[in-house]
């Protein structure tokens, strides 16, 4: 925007107390009013996709879990679906139900984590401590079922690594009852508290048109009124049989405004939806095998012969995550592995959300899309010892050149359309 006598630049980040992960904002402000913002990411890049090129597919699966501790079921779900489609691997029905249960447990703990962060950014630390205290219940169940509070190591190509045994079912049912009894209290604390409403209503607005044109995903898009949820729009696992539908503020009796308040509405209601899905899965899950390959050496041997490409997608707590994989027969490592995390899709939503807002609202607006930089950062350009910026046109040119290079050197691959 053009500089005027009264417009000043305020840099925030990449390291700042108001930011949970490194990213740099450069705000143009006039008095207390934000007139524009420039967003620069790339400070949390770890080269994970490159590291996978040196590892076999089992090692790559566990590497995918380390992309993000909070989304440590979402990335493994997406990569297993991609590899299973590429290699033509079928997944037993029971394993698909188990994957859904773990995915929805992750959604509950992720949304509660966000609720605590949002309360903290509003200066309401009593609410932060309440939400993080009650979050312990779902983390305890995840530890009971998987052995870990995060990084569960549950999905494996062709199924899951662990079953839910009959003795564990009552514990999961008790957790569901605990949160059902608590949900009204959380809804009251967040959605009926006048101070929370005053700090979040009409703050950080993303209209439905802006959300659509900027390709926003997840609760960020649904809070603007878009009925957009990959579990509903492109069902996978057994989500199609469970009747999942996108939750918007209309489910709370509100016309969507796309502000911070509406984003809280969607996430809190989705906790209730996840409880319903877990309960359905527990009661409808069939008996049977939990994996197509009980022995890891047999799985590795099969994968080494596989050739093809596959796409895996999953509705992570923050929105749609996509993994693309390409396999070549005789090669243990993935030939190509690309990851697209929901924060990448939601990043540009910040621009209209910050426009004409108060400086004091920067922390809660930044937190409202539930950003995850370690999920998103895939590239950091350094030339001659200095960081560089690659614009959209150059990125497209590089992307097309790489596609042509990869296609030229590899034989055509079969495409599998498995619905697992």
DRENVOKOL-547257 format. One record per residue (C-alpha): residue number from 1; residue in one letter; x, y, z. Coordinates in steps of 0.5 Angstrom, whole numbers, always signed. Example, Ala and Ser with C-alpha at 12.3 -4.5 7.8 and 13.67 -1.06 7.14 Angstrom:
<pts>
pt nr 1&rest a&px +25&py -9&pz +16
pt nr 2&rest s&px +27&py -2&pz +14
</pts>
This chain:
<pts>
pt nr 1&rest x&px +0&py +0&pz +0
pt nr 2&rest x&px +3&py +7&pz -1
pt nr 3&rest x&px +6&py +10&pz +5
pt nr 4&rest x&px +3&py +16&pz +8
pt nr 5&rest x&px +5&py +21&pz +13
pt nr 6&rest x&px +1&py +17&pz +18
pt nr 7&rest x&px +2&py +10&pz +16
pt nr 8&rest x&px +8&py +6&pz +20
pt nr 9&rest x&px +11&py -1&pz +19
pt nr 10&rest x&px +11&py -5&pz +25
pt nr 11&rest x&px +15&py -12&pz +24
pt nr 12&rest x&px +12&py -18&pz +29
pt nr 13&rest x&px +16&py -24&pz +29
pt nr 14&rest x&px +19&py -29&pz +27
pt nr 15&rest x&px +20&py -30&pz +34
pt nr 16&rest x&px +15&py -26&pz +38
pt nr 17&rest x&px +11&py -28&pz +45
pt nr 18&rest x&px +4&py -27&pz +41
pt nr 19&rest x&px +6&py -32&pz +36
pt nr 20&rest x&px +7&py -40&pz +38
pt nr 21&rest x&px +11&py -41&pz +32
pt nr 22&rest x&px +16&py -37&pz +27
pt nr 23&rest x&px +13&py -33&pz +22
pt nr 24&rest x&px +14&py -26&pz +20
pt nr 25&rest x&px +8&py -20&pz +20
pt nr 26&rest x&px +10&py -13&pz +17
pt nr 27&rest x&px +4&py -9&pz +19
pt nr 28&rest x&px +2&py -2&pz +16
pt nr 29&rest x&px -1&py +1&pz +21
pt nr 30&rest x&px -5&py +8&pz +22
pt nr 31&rest x&px -5&py +10&pz +29
pt nr 32&rest x&px -8&py +3&pz +32
pt nr 33&rest x&px -12&py +1&pz +26
pt nr 34&rest x&px -8&py -4&pz +21
pt nr 35&rest x&px -8&py -2&pz +14
pt nr 36&rest x&px -5&py -8&pz +11
pt nr 37&rest x&px +0&py -14&pz +12
pt nr 38&rest x&px +5&py -17&pz +9
pt nr 39&rest x&px +6&py -25&pz +11
pt nr 40&rest x&px +13&py -28&pz +11
pt nr 41&rest x&px +13&py -36&pz +12
pt nr 42&rest x&px +19&py -41&pz +12
pt nr 43&rest x&px +23&py -40&pz +18
pt nr 44&rest x&px +21&py -47&pz +21
pt nr 45&rest x&px +23&py -51&pz +14
pt nr 46&rest x&px +26&py -58&pz +16
pt nr 47&rest x&px +27&py -61&pz +9
pt nr 48&rest x&px +23&py -67&pz +11
pt nr 49&rest x&px +20&py -69&pz +4
pt nr 50&rest x&px +28&py -69&pz +2
pt nr 51&rest x&px +30&py -74&pz +8
pt nr 52&rest x&px +24&py -79&pz +6
pt nr 53&rest x&px +28&py -80&pz -1
pt nr 54&rest x&px +33&py -83&pz +3
pt nr 55&rest x&px +29&py -88&pz +7
pt nr 56&rest x&px +24&py -94&pz +6
pt nr 57&rest x&px +17&py -93&pz +6
pt nr 58&rest x&px +16&py -95&pz +13
pt nr 59&rest x&px +21&py -90&pz +16
pt nr 60&rest x&px +18&py -85&pz +11
pt nr 61&rest x&px +11&py -86&pz +15
pt nr 62&rest x&px +14&py -85&pz +22
pt nr 63&rest x&px +18&py -79&pz +19
pt nr 64&rest x&px +11&py -76&pz +17
pt nr 65&rest x&px +8&py -77&pz +24
pt nr 66&rest x&px +14&py -72&pz +26
pt nr 67&rest x&px +12&py -67&pz +21
pt nr 68&rest x&px +7&py -64&pz +27
pt nr 69&rest x&px +6&py -67&pz +34
pt nr 70&rest x&px -1&py -64&pz +34
pt nr 71&rest x&px -3&py -67&pz +27
pt nr 72&rest x&px +1&py -74&pz +28
pt nr 73&rest x&px -5&py -78&pz +26
pt nr 74&rest x&px -7&py -74&pz +20
pt nr 75&rest x&px -1&py -74&pz +16
pt nr 76&rest x&px +0&py -81&pz +17
pt nr 77&rest x&px -7&py -83&pz +15
pt nr 78&rest x&px -6&py -78&pz +9
pt nr 79&rest x&px +1&py -82&pz +7
pt nr 80&rest x&px -2&py -89&pz +8
pt nr 81&rest x&px -8&py -87&pz +4
pt nr 82&rest x&px -3&py -85&pz -2
pt nr 83&rest x&px +1&py -91&pz -2
pt nr 84&rest x&px -5&py -96&pz -1
pt nr 85&rest x&px -8&py -93&pz -8
pt nr 86&rest x&px -1&py -93&pz -11
pt nr 87&rest x&px +1&py -100&pz -9
pt nr 88&rest x&px -7&py -103&pz -10
pt nr 89&rest x&px -7&py -105&pz -2
pt nr 90&rest x&px -14&py -106&pz +1
pt nr 91&rest x&px -15&py -104&pz +8
pt nr 92&rest x&px -19&py -109&pz +12
pt nr 93&rest x&px -26&py -106&pz +15
pt nr 94&rest x&px -24&py -106&pz +22
pt nr 95&rest x&px -18&py -102&pz +21
pt nr 96&rest x&px -22&py -97&pz +17
pt nr 97&rest x&px -26&py -96&pz +23
pt nr 98&rest x&px -20&py -96&pz +28
pt nr 99&rest x&px -17&py -90&pz +24
pt nr 100&rest x&px -23&py -86&pz +24
pt nr 101&rest x&px -23&py -87&pz +32
pt nr 102&rest x&px -16&py -84&pz +32
pt nr 103&rest x&px -17&py -79&pz +28
pt nr 104&rest x&px -23&py -76&pz +32
pt nr 105&rest x&px -19&py -77&pz +38
pt nr 106&rest x&px -14&py -72&pz +35
pt nr 107&rest x&px -19&py -67&pz +33
pt nr 108&rest x&px -22&py -67&pz +40
pt nr 109&rest x&px -15&py -66&pz +43
pt nr 110&rest x&px -13&py -61&pz +38
pt nr 111&rest x&px -19&py -57&pz +38
pt nr 112&rest x&px -19&py -56&pz +46
pt nr 113&rest x&px -11&py -54&pz +45
pt nr 114&rest x&px -14&py -49&pz +40
pt nr 115&rest x&px -19&py -46&pz +45
pt nr 116&rest x&px -14&py -46&pz +51
pt nr 117&rest x&px -9&py -42&pz +46
pt nr 118&rest x&px -15&py -37&pz +44
pt nr 119&rest x&px -17&py -36&pz +51
pt nr 120&rest x&px -10&py -34&pz +53
pt nr 121&rest x&px -9&py -29&pz +47
pt nr 122&rest x&px -16&py -26&pz +50
pt nr 123&rest x&px -13&py -25&pz +57
pt nr 124&rest x&px -17&py -30&pz +60
pt nr 125&rest x&px -12&py -35&pz +63
pt nr 126&rest x&px -18&py -38&pz +67
pt nr 127&rest x&px -21&py -41&pz +61
pt nr 128&rest x&px -14&py -43&pz +58
pt nr 129&rest x&px -13&py -47&pz +65
pt nr 130&rest x&px -20&py -50&pz +64
pt nr 131&rest x&px -19&py -53&pz +57
pt nr 132&rest x&px -12&py -55&pz +58
pt nr 133&rest x&px -14&py -59&pz +64
pt nr 134&rest x&px -20&py -63&pz +61
pt nr 135&rest x&px -16&py -64&pz +55
pt nr 136&rest x&px -12&py -69&pz +59
pt nr 137&rest x&px -18&py -74&pz +59
pt nr 138&rest x&px -17&py -75&pz +51
pt nr 139&rest x&px -9&py -75&pz +52
pt nr 140&rest x&px -10&py -81&pz +57
pt nr 141&rest x&px -15&py -85&pz +52
pt nr 142&rest x&px -10&py -84&pz +47
pt nr 143&rest x&px -4&py -86&pz +51
pt nr 144&rest x&px -8&py -92&pz +53
pt nr 145&rest x&px -10&py -94&pz +46
pt nr 146&rest x&px -3&py -93&pz +43
pt nr 147&rest x&px +2&py -92&pz +48
pt nr 148&rest x&px +3&py -85&pz +47
pt nr 149&rest x&px +0&py -78&pz +48
pt nr 150&rest x&px +2&py -76&pz +41
pt nr 151&rest x&px +6&py -79&pz +36
pt nr 152&rest x&px +1&py -85&pz +36
pt nr 153&rest x&px +5&py -90&pz +31
pt nr 154&rest x&px -2&py -93&pz +29
pt nr 155&rest x&px -3&py -93&pz +22
pt nr 156&rest x&px +1&py -98&pz +18
pt nr 157&rest x&px +0&py -99&pz +10
pt nr 158&rest x&px -6&py -104&pz +10
pt nr 159&rest x&px -9&py -103&pz +16
pt nr 160&rest x&px -7&py -101&pz +23
pt nr 161&rest x&px -2&py -103&pz +28
pt nr 162&rest x&px -6&py -104&pz +34
pt nr 163&rest x&px -13&py -106&pz +36
pt nr 164&rest x&px -18&py -103&pz +41
pt nr 165&rest x&px -19&py -109&pz +45
pt nr 166&rest x&px -26&py -111&pz +49
pt nr 167&rest x&px -23&py -108&pz +56
pt nr 168&rest x&px -21&py -102&pz +53
pt nr 169&rest x&px -28&py -100&pz +50
pt nr 170&rest x&px -31&py -98&pz +57
pt nr 171&rest x&px -25&py -93&pz +58
pt nr 172&rest x&px -27&py -90&pz +51
pt nr 173&rest x&px -34&py -90&pz +53
pt nr 174&rest x&px -33&py -86&pz +60
pt nr 175&rest x&px -29&py -81&pz +56
pt nr 176&rest x&px -35&py -80&pz +51
pt nr 177&rest x&px -39&py -79&pz +57
pt nr 178&rest x&px -34&py -74&pz +60
pt nr 179&rest x&px -34&py -70&pz +55
pt nr 180&rest x&px -41&py -70&pz +53
pt nr 181&rest x&px -43&py -67&pz +60
pt nr 182&rest x&px -37&py -62&pz +60
pt nr 183&rest x&px -39&py -59&pz +53
pt nr 184&rest x&px -45&py -55&pz +55
pt nr 185&rest x&px -40&py -52&pz +60
pt nr 186&rest x&px -35&py -50&pz +55
pt nr 187&rest x&px -40&py -47&pz +50
pt nr 188&rest x&px -43&py -43&pz +56
pt nr 189&rest x&px -36&py -41&pz +58
pt nr 190&rest x&px -34&py -39&pz +50
pt nr 191&rest x&px -40&py -37&pz +47
pt nr 192&rest x&px -44&py -34&pz +52
pt nr 193&rest x&px -39&py -30&pz +56
pt nr 194&rest x&px -40&py -23&pz +55
pt nr 195&rest x&px -32&py -21&pz +55
pt nr 196&rest x&px -31&py -27&pz +50
pt nr 197&rest x&px -36&py -24&pz +45
pt nr 198&rest x&px -34&py -17&pz +46
pt nr 199&rest x&px -27&py -19&pz +44
pt nr 200&rest x&px -29&py -24&pz +38
pt nr 201&rest x&px -35&py -21&pz +35
pt nr 202&rest x&px -34&py -18&pz +28
pt nr 203&rest x&px -26&py -19&pz +30
pt nr 204&rest x&px -22&py -22&pz +24
pt nr 205&rest x&px -28&py -23&pz +19
pt nr 206&rest x&px -27&py -27&pz +13
pt nr 207&rest x&px -33&py -27&pz +9
pt nr 208&rest x&px -35&py -33&pz +5
pt nr 209&rest x&px -33&py -30&pz -2
pt nr 210&rest x&px -26&py -29&pz +1
pt nr 211&rest x&px -26&py -36&pz +4
pt nr 212&rest x&px -28&py -39&pz -3
pt nr 213&rest x&px -23&py -34&pz -7
pt nr 214&rest x&px -17&py -36&pz -3
pt nr 215&rest x&px -19&py -43&pz -2
pt nr 216&rest x&px -19&py -43&pz +5
pt nr 217&rest x&px -20&py -50&pz +9
pt nr 218&rest x&px -23&py -53&pz +15
pt nr 219&rest x&px -26&py -49&pz +21
pt nr 220&rest x&px -23&py -43&pz +18
pt nr 221&rest x&px -27&py -44&pz +11
pt nr 222&rest x&px -33&py -47&pz +15
pt nr 223&rest x&px -34&py -41&pz +20
pt nr 224&rest x&px -35&py -37&pz +14
pt nr 225&rest x&px -41&py -41&pz +12
pt nr 226&rest x&px -38&py -45&pz +7
pt nr 227&rest x&px -40&py -53&pz +7
pt nr 228&rest x&px -33&py -55&pz +6
pt nr 229&rest x&px -31&py -62&pz +9
pt nr 230&rest x&px -27&py -67&pz +6
pt nr 231&rest x&px -30&py -72&pz +10
pt nr 232&rest x&px -37&py -70&pz +7
pt nr 233&rest x&px -34&py -68&pz +0
pt nr 234&rest x&px -30&py -74&pz -2
pt nr 235&rest x&px -31&py -79&pz +3
pt nr 236&rest x&px -25&py -84&pz +5
pt nr 237&rest x&px -24&py -89&pz +10
pt nr 238&rest x&px -32&py -91&pz +13
pt nr 239&rest x&px -33&py -83&pz +13
pt nr 240&rest x&px -39&py -84&pz +8
pt nr 241&rest x&px -42&py -89&pz +12
pt nr 242&rest x&px -42&py -85&pz +18
pt nr 243&rest x&px -46&py -79&pz +15
pt nr 244&rest x&px -41&py -73&pz +16
pt nr 245&rest x&px -43&py -66&pz +14
pt nr 246&rest x&px -40&py -60&pz +15
pt nr 247&rest x&px -41&py -56&pz +21
pt nr 248&rest x&px -42&py -48&pz +20
pt nr 249&rest x&px -45&py -43&pz +25
pt nr 250&rest x&px -52&py -44&pz +22
pt nr 251&rest x&px -52&py -51&pz +27
pt nr 252&rest x&px -51&py -46&pz +33
pt nr 253&rest x&px -57&py -42&pz +30
pt nr 254&rest x&px -53&py -36&pz +27
pt nr 255&rest x&px -52&py -33&pz +20
pt nr 256&rest x&px -44&py -34&pz +19
pt nr 257&rest x&px -40&py -28&pz +19
pt nr 258&rest x&px -33&py -31&pz +19
pt nr 259&rest x&px -30&py -27&pz +25
pt nr 260&rest x&px -26&py -30&pz +31
pt nr 261&rest x&px -33&py -32&pz +35
pt nr 262&rest x&px -35&py -36&pz +29
pt nr 263&rest x&px -29&py -40&pz +29
pt nr 264&rest x&px -30&py -42&pz +36
pt nr 265&rest x&px -37&py -44&pz +35
pt nr 266&rest x&px -35&py -49&pz +29
pt nr 267&rest x&px -29&py -52&pz +33
pt nr 268&rest x&px -33&py -53&pz +39
pt nr 269&rest x&px -39&py -56&pz +36
pt nr 270&rest x&px -34&py -61&pz +32
pt nr 271&rest x&px -32&py -63&pz +39
pt nr 272&rest x&px -39&py -66&pz +40
pt nr 273&rest x&px -39&py -69&pz +32
pt nr 274&rest x&px -33&py -72&pz +34
pt nr 275&rest x&px -36&py -76&pz +40
pt nr 276&rest x&px -42&py -78&pz +36
pt nr 277&rest x&px -37&py -81&pz +31
pt nr 278&rest x&px -33&py -85&pz +36
pt nr 279&rest x&px -39&py -87&pz +39
pt nr 280&rest x&px -42&py -90&pz +32
pt nr 281&rest x&px -35&py -93&pz +30
pt nr 282&rest x&px -35&py -97&pz +37
pt nr 283&rest x&px -42&py -100&pz +36
pt nr 284&rest x&px -41&py -101&pz +29
pt nr 285&rest x&px -34&py -103&pz +28
pt nr 286&rest x&px -34&py -110&pz +25
pt nr 287&rest x&px -30&py -116&pz +28
pt nr 288&rest x&px -24&py -118&pz +23
pt nr 289&rest x&px -17&py -117&pz +22
pt nr 290&rest x&px -13&py -110&pz +23
pt nr 291&rest x&px -8&py -111&pz +17
pt nr 292&rest x&px -7&py -114&pz +11
pt nr 293&rest x&px +0&py -115&pz +12
pt nr 294&rest x&px +2&py -118&pz +19
pt nr 295&rest x&px +9&py -118&pz +18
pt nr 296&rest x&px +13&py -112&pz +16
pt nr 297&rest x&px +18&py -116&pz +12
pt nr 298&rest x&px +13&py -118&pz +8
pt nr 299&rest x&px +10&py -111&pz +7
pt nr 300&rest x&px +17&py -108&pz +5
pt nr 301&rest x&px +18&py -113&pz +0
pt nr 302&rest x&px +11&py -112&pz -3
pt nr 303&rest x&px +12&py -104&pz -3
pt nr 304&rest x&px +19&py -105&pz -6
pt nr 305&rest x&px +15&py -108&pz -12
pt nr 306&rest x&px +10&py -103&pz -13
pt nr 307&rest x&px +10&py -98&pz -18
pt nr 308&rest x&px +5&py -93&pz -19
pt nr 309&rest x&px +2&py -86&pz -16
pt nr 310&rest x&px -3&py -84&pz -11
pt nr 311&rest x&px -6&py -78&pz -7
pt nr 312&rest x&px -8&py -79&pz +0
pt nr 313&rest x&px -13&py -74&pz +3
pt nr 314&rest x&px -16&py -73&pz +10
pt nr 315&rest x&px -20&py -67&pz +14
pt nr 316&rest x&px -15&py -66&pz +19
pt nr 317&rest x&px -17&py -61&pz +25
pt nr 318&rest x&px -14&py -55&pz +22
pt nr 319&rest x&px -17&py -57&pz +15
pt nr 320&rest x&px -15&py -61&pz +9
pt nr 321&rest x&px -8&py -65&pz +9
pt nr 322&rest x&px -6&py -68&pz +2
pt nr 323&rest x&px +0&py -72&pz +1
pt nr 324&rest x&px +2&py -75&pz -6
pt nr 325&rest x&px +7&py -81&pz -7
pt nr 326&rest x&px +10&py -84&pz -13
pt nr 327&rest x&px +13&py -91&pz -13
pt nr 328&rest x&px +18&py -94&pz -17
pt nr 329&rest x&px +19&py -102&pz -18
pt nr 330&rest x&px +25&py -104&pz -15
pt nr 331&rest x&px +26&py -97&pz -11
pt nr 332&rest x&px +25&py -98&pz -3
pt nr 333&rest x&px +25&py -90&pz -2
pt nr 334&rest x&px +19&py -86&pz -5
pt nr 335&rest x&px +21&py -83&pz -12
pt nr 336&rest x&px +17&py -77&pz -10
pt nr 337&rest x&px +13&py -75&pz -4
pt nr 338&rest x&px +9&py -68&pz -3
pt nr 339&rest x&px +5&py -65&pz +3
pt nr 340&rest x&px +0&py -60&pz +3
pt nr 341&rest x&px -2&py -58&pz +10
pt nr 342&rest x&px -8&py -54&pz +11
pt nr 343&rest x&px -4&py -48&pz +14
pt nr 344&rest x&px -1&py -47&pz +7
pt nr 345&rest x&px -9&py -46&pz +4
pt nr 346&rest x&px -11&py -42&pz +10
pt nr 347&rest x&px -5&py -37&pz +10
pt nr 348&rest x&px -7&py -32&pz +5
pt nr 349&rest x&px -14&py -31&pz +9
pt nr 350&rest x&px -10&py -27&pz +14
pt nr 351&rest x&px -10&py -21&pz +9
pt nr 352&rest x&px -17&py -19&pz +9
pt nr 353&rest x&px -18&py -22&pz +17
pt nr 354&rest x&px -13&py -17&pz +19
pt nr 355&rest x&px -15&py -11&pz +15
pt nr 356&rest x&px -18&py -5&pz +19
pt nr 357&rest x&px -17&py -9&pz +25
pt nr 358&rest x&px -14&py -6&pz +32
pt nr 359&rest x&px -7&py -8&pz +33
pt nr 360&rest x&px -9&py -11&pz +40
pt nr 361&rest x&px -13&py -16&pz +36
pt nr 362&rest x&px -7&py -19&pz +32
pt nr 363&rest x&px -5&py -25&pz +37
pt nr 364&rest x&px -13&py -27&pz +37
pt nr 365&rest x&px -14&py -26&pz +29
pt nr 366&rest x&px -7&py -30&pz +28
pt nr 367&rest x&px -9&py -35&pz +33
pt nr 368&rest x&px -16&py -36&pz +30
pt nr 369&rest x&px -14&py -40&pz +24
pt nr 370&rest x&px -10&py -45&pz +28
pt nr 371&rest x&px -4&py -44&pz +24
pt nr 372&rest x&px +2&py -49&pz +24
pt nr 373&rest x&px +8&py -47&pz +21
pt nr 374&rest x&px +12&py -54&pz +22
pt nr 375&rest x&px +6&py -57&pz +18
pt nr 376&rest x&px +7&py -52&pz +13
pt nr 377&rest x&px +14&py -50&pz +11
pt nr 378&rest x&px +16&py -54&pz +6
pt nr 379&rest x&px +21&py -49&pz +2
pt nr 380&rest x&px +27&py -44&pz +5
pt nr 381&rest x&px +31&py -41&pz -1
pt nr 382&rest x&px +38&py -39&pz +0
pt nr 383&rest x&px +42&py -37&pz -5
pt nr 384&rest x&px +49&py -34&pz -4
pt nr 385&rest x&px +48&py -34&pz +4
pt nr 386&rest x&px +42&py -30&pz +4
pt nr 387&rest x&px +35&py -32&pz +4
pt nr 388&rest x&px +31&py -31&pz -2
pt nr 389&rest x&px +23&py -30&pz -5
pt nr 390&rest x&px +20&py -34&pz -10
pt nr 391&rest x&px +14&py -31&pz -13
pt nr 392&rest x&px +8&py -35&pz -16
pt nr 393&rest x&px +10&py -35&pz -23
pt nr 394&rest x&px +17&py -37&pz -22
pt nr 395&rest x&px +14&py -43&pz -17
pt nr 396&rest x&px +9&py -45&pz -23
pt nr 397&rest x&px +15&py -45&pz -28
pt nr 398&rest x&px +20&py -49&pz -23
pt nr 399&rest x&px +14&py -54&pz -21
pt nr 400&rest x&px +12&py -55&pz -29
pt nr 401&rest x&px +20&py -56&pz -30
pt nr 402&rest x&px +20&py -61&pz -25
pt nr 403&rest x&px +14&py -65&pz -27
pt nr 404&rest x&px +17&py -66&pz -34
pt nr 405&rest x&px +24&py -68&pz -32
pt nr 406&rest x&px +21&py -73&pz -27
pt nr 407&rest x&px +16&py -76&pz -33
pt nr 408&rest x&px +22&py -76&pz -38
pt nr 409&rest x&px +26&py -80&pz -33
pt nr 410&rest x&px +21&py -85&pz -31
pt nr 411&rest x&px +16&py -90&pz -34
pt nr 412&rest x&px +9&py -89&pz -34
pt nr 413&rest x&px +6&py -91&pz -28
pt nr 414&rest x&px -1&py -95&pz -27
pt nr 415&rest x&px -6&py -91&pz -23
pt nr 416&rest x&px -10&py -95&pz -18
pt nr 417&rest x&px -17&py -92&pz -15
pt nr 418&rest x&px -18&py -96&pz -9
pt nr 419&rest x&px -23&py -93&pz -4
pt nr 420&rest x&px -20&py -95&pz +2
</pts>
